[in-house]
Amino acid sequence: RLERATRLFEAAKTANKAGDAEAAVLRLFDAQRVLFDAGKEADSLTARIEAFAKRIAAAHARRRKSIDRAASLLAKVADRYIAAGWLRIAEPLVRESERLSPSVAAPTIAAFRKAELGSEATDDAAIGEMFRPGEFIWGKDEWVFDGPVLSSPSYDKGRQLRIGGRRLDFAGKERSVTVEWRADGERDVRLVFAYRHIEEYCELRIQTWNSGPATVEIRRVRDDQLEKLAESSVPLSDDERSGWLRLRIDLGGEQLRAIVGEHQPIRAKSPELPRGFLGLMVVGDAPENSPVEFRGLKLEGFE
């Protein structure tokens, strides 16, 4: 017992020297458990372990306080950027503050998410202005405008793609495109951007399933060859499955960032994109021939 407790004590000191106070405390607890009811011969080692545990606890408390202070400073700086509307600059500060101390960062995280939602307020007229003068590339020309909502054709199988009527510059400074969609059942929905022709475009693809997380991908097609730039699984709530779900793509130079609802961003790199068009695409089977509805198109940073 004494030999094993001594080994655990030495392991605790090694972990503490390496800066891992949590591991050190766990090893000390193990050593104390080994020495429980070990008799008088263990009293000296038990006293040494208890004294060392007190020193670690005090040092850990001081370290935790310093970490919380660092998280608080980052959160305060992030708060200023959030108030100014500079969310791209605020985001890494918010994430680092959350990593250091989730409890300290909680108010800033909430403010950041609220600002993201507010910055993406929808424009009821934008989807009609963009896609009424557009053209369908694949499928049937049966897209339906109903006020602020654009619905895809009802169909059994196939690919439906409608391209907007305005050419946009996707290169250079930061830009973003946001749209909301909803549909029944398992669907394959894509926000197309930098579209030049059917053999060259990019897309933010989301594929939903009746159960389990959705599959989200950022993809680029060049010379009719598909390149997957990023992929992630996104867990969707029941409300997200049945209601409006927001898709957003942010572009800045070679950096791409996709956001589904309020979930963590998905990031990718791609050579700077050319001028092109926006598009909405729906692929595959549709439950009971039901359409996919789109609304709330918003463009930011485009001239």
Beta strands, then each sheet from edge to edge (+ up, - down):
strand 1: 135-138
strand 2: 144-146
strand 3: 149-151
strand 4: 159-163
strand 5: 168-169
strand 6: 175-182
strand 7: 188-197
strand 8: 200-207
strand 9: 214-222
strand 10: 225-234
strand 11: 245-252
strand 12: 255-260
strand 13: 266-269
strand 14: 275-283
strand 15: 293-300
sheet 1: 1+ 4- 14+ 5-
sheet 2: 1+ 4- 14+ 7- 8+ 9- 10+
sheet 3: 2+ 3- 15+ 6- 11+ 12- 13+
end
